[in-house]
Amino acid sequence: MRHFLVMCLFAALASVVFGAMAKDTHHERVLYGLKVFAEFIIIGLALAWVLYFIPW
Amino acid sequence: MVKTERVAANNIESTPGNAWLIGTAAWFIPGIGHALQKRWFRAALLGGAVWLSFFIGLRMGGHMFDLSPSQGSSALLQVPPMIANLGTGALYIVSWLLGTGFADDPVQAARATYEYGNTFLLIAGLLNYLTMLDAFDIAAGRKE
């Protein structure tokens, strides 16, 4: 659980910066930040499951 | 050079000198580049993310890289992560002077959050490079 929370924290910090710097309007920035956050989490979980089955 | 290219070349304005100063300040102290331009919310958001990431990384026991070879690896391999760490500007320099966050002992490396800490420290620097470029673009009038 702690690993997941750390990943969420990492995703939140990175997506705040990406979101604040991209796009033109405030609304677009918030949406983009949320999208980046969701992408970090989804890709992170997908990679975790892929790596889980690789025996090293 | 065709006429349209000449017109475009003439329209390119030179970057104002204070943009370089603001860019340098933004690298040195995360968030200050936006604060100098009275973009308080942006300064708090972007600078806050960098500072938070840096201190979380330190708290987790992460370690920063310098040019000294560690555990048999060459100094050259330390350069890319060092560049990332160096992005935090004064935070990196002060930590280096104080010797904080540069320990590479086995006890620290055995901590469960050691690798997470490393990643947070690297990301803090890389995010500050983005923040610095954003502050520079605003100062140069290329961005609202």
N, CA and C atoms of all chains as a GROMACS GRO file, in nm:
protein
  600
    1MET      N    1   0.083  -0.121   0.000
    1MET     CA    2   0.000   0.000   0.000
    1MET      C    3   0.086   0.126   0.000
    2ARG      N    4   0.197   0.119   0.079
    2ARG     CA    5   0.284   0.235   0.088
    2ARG      C    6   0.350   0.265  -0.048
    3HIS      N    7   0.385   0.160  -0.121
    3HIS     CA    8   0.446   0.178  -0.253
    3HIS      C    9   0.350   0.251  -0.346
    4PHE      N   10   0.223   0.212  -0.338
    4PHE     CA   11   0.122   0.275  -0.423
    4PHE      C   12   0.106   0.423  -0.386
    5LEU      N   13   0.106   0.452  -0.258
    5LEU     CA   14   0.093   0.592  -0.214
    5LEU      C   15   0.211   0.677  -0.260
    6VAL      N   16   0.329   0.618  -0.254
    6VAL     CA   17   0.448   0.691  -0.300
    6VAL      C   18   0.438   0.716  -0.450
    7MET      N   19   0.388   0.617  -0.523
    7MET     CA   20   0.370   0.636  -0.667
    7MET      C   21   0.267   0.747  -0.695
    8CYS      N   22   0.160   0.749  -0.616
    8CYS     CA   23   0.058   0.854  -0.631
    8CYS      C   24   0.119   0.992  -0.602
    9LEU      N   25   0.201   0.999  -0.500
    9LEU     CA   26   0.266   1.125  -0.464
    9LEU      C   27   0.357   1.173  -0.576
   10PHE      N   28   0.435   1.081  -0.629
   10PHE     CA   29   0.523   1.112  -0.741
   10PHE      C   30   0.441   1.162  -0.860
   11ALA      N   31   0.334   1.089  -0.892
   11ALA     CA   32   0.249   1.126  -1.007
   11ALA      C   33   0.186   1.264  -0.984
   12ALA      N   34   0.145   1.290  -0.859
   12ALA     CA   35   0.080   1.419  -0.829
   12ALA      C   36   0.179   1.535  -0.848
   13LEU      N   37   0.300   1.519  -0.798
   13LEU     CA   38   0.399   1.628  -0.809
   13LEU      C   39   0.436   1.653  -0.955
   14ALA      N   40   0.457   1.546  -1.030
   14ALA     CA   41   0.495   1.564  -1.172
   14ALA      C   42   0.379   1.621  -1.252
   15SER      N   43   0.257   1.573  -1.226
   15SER     CA   44   0.144   1.620  -1.306
   15SER      C   45   0.107   1.765  -1.272
   16VAL      N   46   0.134   1.808  -1.150
   16VAL     CA   47   0.111   1.949  -1.114
   16VAL      C   48   0.198   2.039  -1.202
   17VAL      N   49   0.325   2.002  -1.216
   17VAL     CA   50   0.417   2.083  -1.298
   17VAL      C   51   0.379   2.075  -1.445
   18PHE      N   52   0.355   1.953  -1.495
   18PHE     CA   53   0.318   1.938  -1.636
   18PHE      C   54   0.189   2.015  -1.666
   19GLY      N   55   0.093   2.000  -1.576
   19GLY     CA   56  -0.037   2.066  -1.598
   19GLY      C   57  -0.026   2.216  -1.594
   20ALA      N   58   0.053   2.269  -1.502
   20ALA     CA   59   0.065   2.415  -1.487
   20ALA      C   60   0.136   2.478  -1.607
   21MET      N   61   0.222   2.400  -1.672
   21MET     CA   62   0.300   2.458  -1.781
   21MET      C   63   0.235   2.442  -1.918
   22ALA      N   64   0.146   2.346  -1.931
   22ALA     CA   65   0.089   2.317  -2.062
   22ALA      C   66  -0.041   2.394  -2.084
   23LYS      N   67  -0.084   2.398  -2.208
   23LYS     CA   68  -0.215   2.454  -2.248
   23LYS      C   69  -0.227   2.604  -2.217
   24ASP      N   70  -0.346   2.658  -2.255
   24ASP     CA   71  -0.363   2.804  -2.247
   24ASP      C   72  -0.455   2.848  -2.133
   25THR      N   73  -0.569   2.782  -2.122
   25THR     CA   74  -0.665   2.828  -2.021
   25THR      C   75  -0.650   2.748  -1.892
   26HIS      N   76  -0.703   2.807  -1.785
   26HIS     CA   77  -0.696   2.743  -1.654
   26HIS      C   78  -0.767   2.607  -1.656
   27HIS      N   79  -0.882   2.604  -1.720
   27HIS     CA   80  -0.963   2.482  -1.729
   27HIS      C   81  -0.886   2.371  -1.801
   28GLU      N   82  -0.824   2.408  -1.913
   28GLU     CA   83  -0.747   2.310  -1.991
   28GLU      C   84  -0.629   2.256  -1.911
   29ARG      N   85  -0.568   2.345  -1.833
   29ARG     CA   86  -0.452   2.303  -1.753
   29ARG      C   87  -0.492   2.201  -1.647
   30VAL      N   88  -0.605   2.228  -1.582
   30VAL     CA   89  -0.652   2.134  -1.478
   30VAL      C   90  -0.682   1.999  -1.540
   31LEU      N   91  -0.752   2.003  -1.654
   31LEU     CA   92  -0.787   1.876  -1.721
   31LEU      C   93  -0.661   1.801  -1.765
   32TYR      N   94  -0.565   1.874  -1.818
   32TYR     CA   95  -0.441   1.810  -1.864
   32TYR      C   96  -0.364   1.751  -1.746
   33GLY      N   97  -0.359   1.825  -1.635
   33GLY     CA   98  -0.291   1.774  -1.515
   33GLY      C   99  -0.356   1.646  -1.466
   34LEU      N  100  -0.489   1.643  -1.464
   34LEU     CA  101  -0.560   1.522  -1.421
   34LEU      C  102  -0.534   1.406  -1.516
   35LYS      N  103  -0.529   1.438  -1.647
   35LYS     CA  104  -0.503   1.334  -1.747
   35LYS      C  105  -0.363   1.275  -1.728
   36VAL      N  106  -0.265   1.362  -1.707
   36VAL     CA  107  -0.127   1.314  -1.687
   36VAL      C  108  -0.119   1.229  -1.560
   37PHE      N  109  -0.187   1.274  -1.454
   37PHE     CA  110  -0.188   1.200  -1.328
   37PHE      C  111  -0.245   1.059  -1.351
   38ALA      N  112  -0.359   1.053  -1.420
   38ALA     CA  113  -0.422   0.923  -1.447
   38ALA      C  114  -0.330   0.835  -1.531
   39GLU      N  115  -0.263   0.895  -1.628
   39GLU     CA  116  -0.172   0.817  -1.714
   39GLU      C  117  -0.056   0.759  -1.633
   40PHE      N  118  -0.001   0.840  -1.544
   40PHE     CA  119   0.109   0.792  -1.458
   40PHE      C  120   0.063   0.669  -1.378
   41ILE      N  121  -0.055   0.681  -1.318
   41ILE     CA  122  -0.104   0.573  -1.231
   41ILE      C  123  -0.134   0.447  -1.312
   42ILE      N  124  -0.206   0.465  -1.423
   42ILE     CA  125  -0.247   0.349  -1.504
   42ILE      C  126  -0.125   0.278  -1.562
   43ILE      N  127  -0.033   0.357  -1.620
   43ILE     CA  128   0.087   0.296  -1.680
   43ILE      C  129   0.175   0.232  -1.572
   44GLY      N  130   0.182   0.299  -1.456
   44GLY     CA  131   0.260   0.243  -1.344
   44GLY      C  132   0.205   0.108  -1.299
   45LEU      N  133   0.073   0.100  -1.285
   45LEU     CA  134   0.010  -0.026  -1.243
   45LEU      C  135   0.027  -0.134  -1.349
   46ALA      N  136   0.010  -0.094  -1.476
   46ALA     CA  137   0.025  -0.191  -1.587
   46ALA      C  138   0.168  -0.246  -1.589
   47LEU      N  139   0.266  -0.158  -1.576
   47LEU     CA  140   0.406  -0.202  -1.575
   47LEU      C  141   0.436  -0.293  -1.456
   48ALA      N  142   0.375  -0.258  -1.341
   48ALA     CA  143   0.397  -0.339  -1.220
   48ALA      C  144   0.348  -0.483  -1.243
   49TRP      N  145   0.233  -0.496  -1.308
   49TRP     CA  146   0.180  -0.630  -1.334
   49TRP      C  147   0.264  -0.706  -1.437
   50VAL      N  148   0.312  -0.635  -1.537
   50VAL     CA  149   0.398  -0.699  -1.638
   50VAL      C  150   0.526  -0.749  -1.570
   51LEU      N  151   0.588  -0.662  -1.490
   51LEU     CA  152   0.714  -0.699  -1.424
   51LEU      C  153   0.695  -0.809  -1.320
   52TYR      N  154   0.573  -0.816  -1.264
   52TYR     CA  155   0.544  -0.918  -1.162
   52TYR      C  156   0.565  -1.059  -1.217
   53PHE      N  157   0.536  -1.078  -1.348
   53PHE     CA  158   0.546  -1.211  -1.407
   53PHE      C  159   0.684  -1.241  -1.465
   54ILE      N  160   0.771  -1.142  -1.463
   54ILE     CA  161   0.907  -1.166  -1.513
   54ILE      C  162   0.995  -1.211  -1.397
   55PRO      N  163   1.047  -1.333  -1.404
   55PRO     CA  164   1.122  -1.387  -1.288
   55PRO      C  165   1.267  -1.342  -1.284
   56TRP      N  166   1.295  -1.228  -1.223
   56TRP     CA  167   1.435  -1.192  -1.198
   56TRP      C  168   1.448  -1.129  -1.061
   57MET      N  169   1.803   3.400  -4.946
   57MET     CA  170   1.687   3.402  -4.854
   57MET      C  171   1.567   3.465  -4.927
   58VAL      N  172   1.455   3.395  -4.929
   58VAL     CA  173   1.336   3.450  -4.995
   58VAL      C  174   1.276   3.561  -4.908
   59LYS      N  175   1.184   3.637  -4.972
   59LYS     CA  176   1.132   3.756  -4.905
   59LYS      C  177   1.061   3.721  -4.773
   60THR      N  178   0.980   3.615  -4.776
   60THR     CA  179   0.905   3.580  -4.654
   60THR      C  180   1.000   3.544  -4.539
   61GLU      N  181   1.111   3.475  -4.573
   61GLU     CA  182   1.208   3.440  -4.468
   61GLU      C  183   1.276   3.564  -4.412
   62ARG      N  184   1.303   3.661  -4.504
   62ARG     CA  185   1.366   3.786  -4.457
   62ARG      C  186   1.274   3.861  -4.362
   63VAL      N  187   1.143   3.864  -4.399
   63VAL     CA  188   1.045   3.934  -4.315
   63VAL      C  189   1.036   3.866  -4.179
   64ALA      N  190   1.032   3.730  -4.181
   64ALA     CA  191   1.024   3.655  -4.055
   64ALA      C  192   1.148   3.677  -3.970
   65ALA      N  193   1.265   3.679  -4.035
   65ALA     CA  194   1.390   3.700  -3.961
   65ALA      C  195   1.395   3.838  -3.898
   66ASN      N  196   1.340   3.938  -3.969
   66ASN     CA  197   1.338   4.074  -3.914
   66ASN      C  198   1.243   4.087  -3.796
   67ASN      N  199   1.136   4.002  -3.797
   67ASN     CA  200   1.036   4.011  -3.691
   67ASN      C  201   1.079   3.945  -3.562
   68ILE      N  202   1.185   3.862  -3.566
   68ILE     CA  203   1.230   3.794  -3.444
   68ILE      C  204   1.292   3.896  -3.349
   69GLU      N  205   1.232   3.908  -3.231
   69GLU     CA  206   1.286   4.002  -3.133
   69GLU      C  207   1.392   3.934  -3.050
   70SER      N  208   1.492   4.012  -3.011
   70SER     CA  209   1.596   3.952  -2.928
   70SER      C  210   1.544   3.932  -2.786
   71THR      N  211   1.600   3.832  -2.720
   71THR     CA  212   1.555   3.801  -2.584
   71THR      C  213   1.602   3.910  -2.488
   72PRO      N  214   1.511   3.967  -2.408
   72PRO     CA  215   1.554   4.069  -2.313
   72PRO      C  216   1.652   4.014  -2.209
   73GLY      N  217   1.742   4.100  -2.167
   73GLY     CA  218   1.848   4.057  -2.074
   73GLY      C  219   1.795   4.005  -1.942
   74ASN      N  220   1.685   4.065  -1.896
   74ASN     CA  221   1.635   4.021  -1.764
   74ASN      C  222   1.577   3.880  -1.770
   75ALA      N  223   1.542   3.833  -1.890
   75ALA     CA  224   1.491   3.695  -1.902
   75ALA      C  225   1.600   3.595  -1.864
   76TRP      N  226   1.725   3.626  -1.904
   76TRP     CA  227   1.836   3.537  -1.869
   76TRP      C  228   1.860   3.539  -1.718
   77LEU      N  229   1.849   3.659  -1.661
   77LEU     CA  230   1.867   3.670  -1.515
   77LEU      C  231   1.759   3.592  -1.440
   78ILE      N  232   1.635   3.610  -1.488
   78ILE     CA  233   1.523   3.540  -1.423
   78ILE      C  234   1.537   3.389  -1.440
   79GLY      N  235   1.582   3.347  -1.559
   79GLY     CA  236   1.605   3.205  -1.583
   79GLY      C  237   1.709   3.148  -1.488
   80THR      N  238   1.818   3.224  -1.470
   80THR     CA  239   1.924   3.179  -1.379
   80THR      C  240   1.874   3.172  -1.235
   81ALA      N  241   1.801   3.278  -1.196
   81ALA     CA  242   1.746   3.280  -1.059
   81ALA      C  243   1.648   3.165  -1.039
   82ALA      N  244   1.568   3.135  -1.143
   82ALA     CA  245   1.470   3.027  -1.134
   82ALA      C  246   1.539   2.893  -1.116
   83TRP      N  247   1.655   2.876  -1.180
   83TRP     CA  248   1.730   2.752  -1.162
   83TRP      C  249   1.788   2.747  -1.020
   84PHE      N  250   1.842   2.862  -0.974
   84PHE     CA  251   1.913   2.863  -0.847
   84PHE      C  252   1.820   2.840  -0.729
   85ILE      N  253   1.708   2.909  -0.728
   85ILE     CA  254   1.611   2.889  -0.620
   85ILE      C  255   1.477   2.853  -0.683
   86PRO      N  256   1.435   2.728  -0.671
   86PRO     CA  257   1.310   2.685  -0.736
   86PRO      C  258   1.191   2.773  -0.696
   87GLY      N  259   1.123   2.824  -0.796
   87GLY     CA  260   1.002   2.905  -0.773
   87GLY      C  261   1.027   3.054  -0.775
   88ILE      N  262   1.152   3.096  -0.759
   88ILE     CA  263   1.180   3.239  -0.748
   88ILE      C  264   1.162   3.310  -0.883
   89GLY      N  265   1.181   3.237  -0.991
   89GLY     CA  266   1.166   3.297  -1.124
   89GLY      C  267   1.026   3.349  -1.149
   90HIS      N  268   0.928   3.273  -1.106
   90HIS     CA  269   0.789   3.317  -1.120
   90HIS      C  270   0.755   3.423  -1.016
   91ALA      N  271   0.809   3.409  -0.896
   91ALA     CA  272   0.782   3.507  -0.790
   91ALA      C  273   0.834   3.645  -0.829
   92LEU      N  274   0.950   3.649  -0.895
   92LEU     CA  275   1.006   3.778  -0.938
   92LEU      C  276   0.916   3.846  -1.041
   93GLN      N  277   0.838   3.766  -1.110
   93GLN     CA  278   0.746   3.822  -1.211
   93GLN      C  279   0.604   3.836  -1.156
   94LYS      N  280   0.593   3.824  -1.023
   94LYS     CA  281   0.467   3.837  -0.950
   94LYS      C  282   0.361   3.734  -0.994
   95ARG      N  283   0.410   3.618  -1.036
   95ARG     CA  284   0.320   3.505  -1.065
   95ARG      C  285   0.318   3.418  -0.940
   96TRP      N  286   0.249   3.468  -0.839
   96TRP     CA  287   0.257   3.405  -0.707
   96TRP      C  288   0.203   3.263  -0.705
   97PHE      N  289   0.088   3.245  -0.770
   97PHE     CA  290   0.025   3.112  -0.767
   97PHE      C  291   0.112   3.009  -0.839
   98ARG      N  292   0.162   3.051  -0.955
   98ARG     CA  293   0.250   2.963  -1.033
   98ARG      C  294   0.380   2.932  -0.956
   99ALA      N  295   0.432   3.035  -0.889
   99ALA     CA  296   0.554   3.017  -0.811
   99ALA      C  297   0.531   2.916  -0.699
  100ALA      N  298   0.416   2.930  -0.631
  100ALA     CA  299   0.386   2.838  -0.520
  100ALA      C  300   0.365   2.696  -0.571
  101LEU      N  301   0.296   2.685  -0.684
  101LEU     CA  302   0.262   2.553  -0.738
  101LEU      C  303   0.387   2.482  -0.791
  102LEU      N  304   0.459   2.549  -0.881
  102LEU     CA  305   0.574   2.486  -0.945
  102LEU      C  306   0.692   2.475  -0.848
  103GLY      N  307   0.722   2.586  -0.780
  103GLY     CA  308   0.832   2.583  -0.682
  103GLY      C  309   0.802   2.486  -0.570
  104GLY      N  310   0.677   2.488  -0.524
  104GLY     CA  311   0.636   2.398  -0.416
  104GLY      C  312   0.656   2.252  -0.453
  105ALA      N  313   0.621   2.218  -0.577
  105ALA     CA  314   0.636   2.079  -0.623
  105ALA      C  315   0.784   2.037  -0.620
  106VAL      N  316   0.872   2.129  -0.662
  106VAL     CA  317   1.015   2.098  -0.665
  106VAL      C  318   1.070   2.082  -0.523
  107TRP      N  319   1.040   2.180  -0.438
  107TRP     CA  320   1.089   2.175  -0.299
  107TRP      C  321   1.039   2.050  -0.227
  108LEU      N  322   0.909   2.023  -0.247
  108LEU     CA  323   0.847   1.907  -0.181
  108LEU      C  324   0.913   1.778  -0.228
  109SER      N  325   0.931   1.769  -0.358
  109SER     CA  326   0.992   1.649  -0.415
  109SER      C  327   1.135   1.630  -0.361
  110PHE      N  328   1.208   1.741  -0.350
  110PHE     CA  329   1.345   1.734  -0.301
  110PHE      C  330   1.350   1.685  -0.156
  111PHE      N  331   1.268   1.746  -0.070
  111PHE     CA  332   1.275   1.710   0.072
  111PHE      C  333   1.215   1.572   0.099
  112ILE      N  334   1.115   1.534   0.022
  112ILE     CA  335   1.062   1.398   0.036
  112ILE      C  336   1.171   1.297  -0.003
  113GLY      N  337   1.244   1.329  -0.112
  113GLY     CA  338   1.354   1.242  -0.154
  113GLY      C  339   1.460   1.227  -0.049
  114LEU      N  340   1.497   1.339   0.014
  114LEU     CA  341   1.598   1.333   0.121
  114LEU      C  342   1.546   1.253   0.240
  115ARG      N  343   1.418   1.277   0.274
  115ARG     CA  344   1.356   1.211   0.390
  115ARG      C  345   1.350   1.059   0.370
  116MET      N  346   1.334   1.020   0.244
  116MET     CA  347   1.326   0.876   0.214
  116MET      C  348   1.464   0.810   0.213
  117GLY      N  349   1.567   0.891   0.228
  117GLY     CA  350   1.701   0.835   0.232
  117GLY      C  351   1.769   0.827   0.097
  118GLY      N  352   1.714   0.898   0.000
  118GLY     CA  353   1.775   0.898  -0.133
  118GLY      C  354   1.911   0.966  -0.132
  119HIS      N  355   1.990   0.938  -0.234
  119HIS     CA  356   2.120   1.002  -0.238
  119HIS      C  357   2.141   1.070  -0.372
  120MET      N  358   2.214   1.181  -0.367
  120MET     CA  359   2.241   1.258  -0.488
  120MET      C  360   2.377   1.219  -0.544
  121PHE      N  361   2.396   1.252  -0.668
  121PHE     CA  362   2.517   1.210  -0.738
  121PHE      C  363   2.613   1.327  -0.757
  122ASP      N  364   2.741   1.298  -0.741
  122ASP     CA  365   2.843   1.394  -0.781
  122ASP      C  366   2.946   1.318  -0.865
  123LEU      N  367   3.058   1.380  -0.895
  123LEU     CA  368   3.154   1.317  -0.986
  123LEU      C  369   3.243   1.212  -0.923
  124SER      N  370   3.232   1.196  -0.791
  124SER     CA  371   3.317   1.097  -0.726
  124SER      C  372   3.266   0.956  -0.760
  125PRO      N  373   3.355   0.868  -0.808
  125PRO     CA  374   3.312   0.732  -0.842
  125PRO      C  375   3.273   0.654  -0.717
  126SER      N  376   3.162   0.583  -0.726
  126SER     CA  377   3.117   0.508  -0.608
  126SER      C  378   3.097   0.361  -0.645
  127GLN      N  379   3.136   0.275  -0.556
  127GLN     CA  380   3.118   0.131  -0.568
  127GLN      C  381   3.162   0.077  -0.703
  128GLY      N  382   3.280   0.120  -0.748
  128GLY     CA  383   3.337   0.064  -0.869
  128GLY      C  384   3.289   0.124  -1.000
  129SER      N  385   3.185   0.206  -0.997
  129SER     CA  386   3.138   0.265  -1.122
  129SER      C  387   3.224   0.387  -1.157
  130SER      N  388   3.234   0.415  -1.288
  130SER     CA  389   3.322   0.525  -1.329
  130SER      C  390   3.253   0.659  -1.305
  131ALA      N  391   3.336   0.763  -1.301
  131ALA     CA  392   3.282   0.898  -1.277
  131ALA      C  393   3.191   0.940  -1.392
  132LEU      N  394   3.219   0.887  -1.511
  132LEU     CA  395   3.140   0.924  -1.629
  132LEU      C  396   2.993   0.883  -1.614
  133LEU      N  397   2.971   0.768  -1.549
  133LEU     CA  398   2.834   0.720  -1.529
  133LEU      C  399   2.756   0.806  -1.430
  134GLN      N  400   2.830   0.884  -1.352
  134GLN     CA  401   2.763   0.969  -1.252
  134GLN      C  402   2.713   1.100  -1.314
  135VAL      N  403   2.759   1.128  -1.437
  135VAL     CA  404   2.728   1.259  -1.495
  135VAL      C  405   2.578   1.278  -1.526
  136PRO      N  406   2.512   1.183  -1.598
  136PRO     CA  407   2.370   1.207  -1.626
  136PRO      C  408   2.283   1.228  -1.501
  137PRO      N  409   2.293   1.139  -1.398
  137PRO     CA  410   2.212   1.167  -1.278
  137PRO      C  411   2.256   1.293  -1.205
  138MET      N  412   2.386   1.326  -1.215
  138MET     CA  413   2.432   1.448  -1.150
  138MET      C  414   2.369   1.572  -1.215
  139ILE      N  415   2.358   1.567  -1.348
  139ILE     CA  416   2.294   1.679  -1.419
  139ILE      C  417   2.149   1.694  -1.373
  140ALA      N  418   2.082   1.580  -1.357
  140ALA     CA  419   1.943   1.584  -1.309
  140ALA      C  420   1.937   1.642  -1.168
  141ASN      N  421   2.023   1.595  -1.080
  141ASN     CA  422   2.027   1.646  -0.942
  141ASN      C  423   2.061   1.794  -0.937
  142LEU      N  424   2.152   1.833  -1.024
  142LEU     CA  425   2.199   1.973  -1.026
  142LEU      C  426   2.086   2.070  -1.062
  143GLY      N  427   1.980   2.019  -1.119
  143GLY     CA  428   1.865   2.104  -1.155
  143GLY      C  429   1.803   2.174  -1.038
  144THR      N  430   1.826   2.124  -0.917
  144THR     CA  431   1.765   2.188  -0.800
  144THR      C  432   1.845   2.310  -0.753
  145GLY      N  433   1.954   2.341  -0.823
  145GLY     CA  434   2.029   2.465  -0.797
  145GLY      C  435   2.088   2.472  -0.658
  146ALA      N  436   2.046   2.574  -0.584
  146ALA     CA  437   2.102   2.597  -0.450
  146ALA      C  438   2.078   2.480  -0.356
  147LEU      N  439   1.967   2.411  -0.374
  147LEU     CA  440   1.938   2.297  -0.286
  147LEU      C  441   2.048   2.191  -0.299
  148TYR      N  442   2.089   2.167  -0.424
  148TYR     CA  443   2.196   2.070  -0.448
  148TYR      C  444   2.328   2.121  -0.391
  149ILE      N  445   2.358   2.248  -0.420
  149ILE     CA  446   2.488   2.304  -0.379
  149ILE      C  447   2.500   2.307  -0.226
  150VAL      N  448   2.394   2.352  -0.159
  150VAL     CA  449   2.397   2.358  -0.012
  150VAL      C  450   2.409   2.217   0.046
  151SER      N  451   2.335   2.122  -0.011
  151SER     CA  452   2.344   1.983   0.037
  151SER      C  453   2.484   1.928   0.018
  152TRP      N  454   2.544   1.964  -0.097
  152TRP     CA  455   2.679   1.916  -0.126
  152TRP      C  456   2.780   1.976  -0.028
  153LEU      N  457   2.764   2.105   0.003
  153LEU     CA  458   2.853   2.170   0.098
  153LEU      C  459   2.838   2.112   0.238
  154LEU      N  460   2.713   2.080   0.273
  154LEU     CA  461   2.687   2.024   0.406
  154LEU      C  462   2.712   1.873   0.412
  155GLY      N  463   2.726   1.812   0.296
  155GLY     CA  464   2.746   1.667   0.292
  155GLY      C  465   2.618   1.589   0.319
  156THR      N  466   2.504   1.656   0.303
  156THR     CA  467   2.375   1.590   0.327
  156THR      C  468   2.323   1.529   0.197
  157GLY      N  469   2.283   1.403   0.205
  157GLY     CA  470   2.224   1.341   0.087
  157GLY      C  471   2.325   1.285  -0.010
  158PHE      N  472   2.452   1.283   0.026
  158PHE     CA  473   2.554   1.229  -0.064
  158PHE      C  474   2.614   1.099  -0.010
  159ALA      N  475   2.567   1.058   0.108
  159ALA     CA  476   2.618   0.934   0.167
  159ALA      C  477   2.574   0.814   0.082
  160ASP      N  478   2.663   0.720   0.064
  160ASP     CA  479   2.631   0.603  -0.017
  160ASP      C  480   2.667   0.476   0.060
  161ASP      N  481   2.630   0.474   0.188
  161ASP     CA  482   2.667   0.359   0.271
  161ASP      C  483   2.561   0.249   0.261
  162PRO      N  484   2.601   0.126   0.286
  162PRO     CA  485   2.510   0.011   0.272
  162PRO      C  486   2.386   0.019   0.362
  163VAL      N  487   2.401   0.079   0.479
  163VAL     CA  488   2.286   0.088   0.571
  163VAL      C  489   2.175   0.173   0.508
  164GLN      N  490   2.218   0.284   0.451
  164GLN     CA  491   2.118   0.372   0.388
  164GLN      C  492   2.058   0.307   0.264
  165ALA      N  493   2.145   0.241   0.186
  165ALA     CA  494   2.099   0.176   0.064
  165ALA      C  495   2.002   0.061   0.092
  166ALA      N  496   2.008   0.007   0.214
  166ALA     CA  497   1.920  -0.105   0.249
  166ALA      C  498   1.780  -0.059   0.286
  167ARG      N  499   1.760   0.070   0.301
  167ARG     CA  500   1.627   0.121   0.336
  167ARG      C  501   1.529   0.092   0.222
  168ALA      N  502   1.406   0.058   0.260
  168ALA     CA  503   1.305   0.023   0.159
  168ALA      C  504   1.276   0.140   0.065
  169THR      N  505   1.292   0.260   0.116
  169THR     CA  506   1.255   0.376   0.035
  169THR      C  507   1.376   0.442  -0.033
  170TYR      N  508   1.490   0.375  -0.030
  170TYR     CA  509   1.614   0.434  -0.084
  170TYR      C  510   1.599   0.468  -0.233
  171GLU      N  511   1.552   0.372  -0.312
  171GLU     CA  512   1.540   0.396  -0.456
  171GLU      C  513   1.433   0.500  -0.486
  172TYR      N  514   1.325   0.498  -0.407
  172TYR     CA  515   1.222   0.601  -0.423
  172TYR      C  516   1.282   0.739  -0.397
  173GLY      N  517   1.362   0.746  -0.292
  173GLY     CA  518   1.427   0.873  -0.258
  173GLY      C  519   1.514   0.924  -0.371
  174ASN      N  520   1.593   0.832  -0.429
  174ASN     CA  521   1.676   0.869  -0.543
  174ASN      C  522   1.592   0.928  -0.656
  175THR      N  523   1.481   0.859  -0.685
  175THR     CA  524   1.394   0.903  -0.794
  175THR      C  525   1.335   1.040  -0.765
  176PHE      N  526   1.289   1.062  -0.643
  176PHE     CA  527   1.232   1.192  -0.607
  176PHE      C  528   1.337   1.303  -0.621
  177LEU      N  529   1.460   1.273  -0.582
  177LEU     CA  530   1.566   1.374  -0.593
  177LEU      C  531   1.598   1.404  -0.739
  178LEU      N  532   1.601   1.301  -0.822
  178LEU     CA  533   1.626   1.323  -0.965
  178LEU      C  534   1.514   1.404  -1.028
  179ILE      N  535   1.391   1.365  -0.994
  179ILE     CA  536   1.274   1.432  -1.053
  179ILE      C  537   1.265   1.577  -1.007
  180ALA      N  538   1.304   1.604  -0.884
  180ALA     CA  539   1.302   1.743  -0.835
  180ALA      C  540   1.386   1.832  -0.925
  181GLY      N  541   1.505   1.783  -0.961
  181GLY     CA  542   1.593   1.860  -1.049
  181GLY      C  543   1.536   1.876  -1.189
  182LEU      N  544   1.482   1.768  -1.242
  182LEU     CA  545   1.428   1.774  -1.379
  182LEU      C  546   1.305   1.864  -1.386
  183LEU      N  547   1.221   1.857  -1.283
  183LEU     CA  548   1.104   1.946  -1.280
  183LEU      C  549   1.147   2.091  -1.269
  184ASN      N  550   1.256   2.115  -1.196
  184ASN     CA  551   1.301   2.255  -1.184
  184ASN      C  552   1.358   2.307  -1.316
  185TYR      N  553   1.416   2.219  -1.398
  185TYR     CA  554   1.458   2.264  -1.531
  185TYR      C  555   1.336   2.311  -1.612
  186LEU      N  556   1.226   2.235  -1.602
  186LEU     CA  557   1.103   2.275  -1.673
  186LEU      C  558   1.050   2.408  -1.618
  187THR      N  559   1.051   2.420  -1.485
  187THR     CA  560   1.006   2.543  -1.420
  187THR      C  561   1.090   2.662  -1.463
  188MET      N  562   1.221   2.640  -1.473
  188MET     CA  563   1.313   2.745  -1.515
  188MET      C  564   1.281   2.789  -1.658
  189LEU      N  565   1.258   2.694  -1.747
  189LEU     CA  566   1.226   2.728  -1.885
  189LEU      C  567   1.094   2.804  -1.894
  190ASP      N  568   0.998   2.766  -1.811
  190ASP     CA  569   0.868   2.835  -1.808
  190ASP      C  570   0.886   2.980  -1.764
  191ALA      N  571   0.965   3.000  -1.659
  191ALA     CA  572   0.990   3.137  -1.609
  191ALA      C  573   1.063   3.219  -1.715
  192PHE      N  574   1.158   3.155  -1.783
  192PHE     CA  575   1.232   3.224  -1.889
  192PHE      C  576   1.139   3.266  -2.003
  193ASP      N  577   1.052   3.174  -2.044
  193ASP     CA  578   0.960   3.205  -2.154
  193ASP      C  579   0.865   3.319  -2.118
  194ILE      N  580   0.819   3.320  -1.994
  194ILE     CA  581   0.729   3.429  -1.950
  194ILE      C  582   0.805   3.562  -1.951
  195ALA      N  583   0.928   3.560  -1.901
  195ALA     CA  584   1.008   3.683  -1.896
  195ALA      C  585   1.043   3.733  -2.036
  196ALA      N  586   1.060   3.638  -2.129
  196ALA     CA  587   1.094   3.676  -2.267
  196ALA      C  588   0.971   3.716  -2.347
  197GLY      N  589   0.853   3.705  -2.287
  197GLY     CA  590   0.730   3.744  -2.355
  197GLY      C  591   0.680   3.640  -2.454
  198ARG      N  592   0.730   3.519  -2.444
  198ARG     CA  593   0.686   3.413  -2.535
  198ARG      C  594   0.566   3.337  -2.482
  199LYS      N  595   0.532   3.367  -2.359
  199LYS     CA  596   0.423   3.293  -2.295
  199LYS      C  597   0.349   3.388  -2.203
  200GLU      N  598   0.217   3.366  -2.190
  200GLU     CA  599   0.137   3.452  -2.101
  200GLU      C  600   0.163   3.416  -1.956
   0.00000   0.00000   0.00000
